[in-house]
Amino acid sequence: MPITAKPILIRYGSAAKSSFNMNATELNQAASSILRRAREKAFNKGLPIYYIDKDKLVEEYSDGCKKVINR
């Protein structure tokens, strides 16, 4: 039986202004903050994070270990 995990939902409404009114630098800062909080939340629960890097799906663990997932 496959293991299914519930996604970790990140609340990101703490920005000083709407993303529609942000310049590129502010958007990058907001995105970095959201990513940092998502990583912290997943790693604190003992879960890996998944992302795409150079067209490959990567699984990353809190200890820095990374695995390329075959599709």
Summary of the structure (lengths in Angstrom):
residues: 71
radius of gyration: 14.7
end to end distance: 19.3
largest distance: 46.5
contacts: 120
relative contact order: 0.13
helix: 34%
strand: 20%
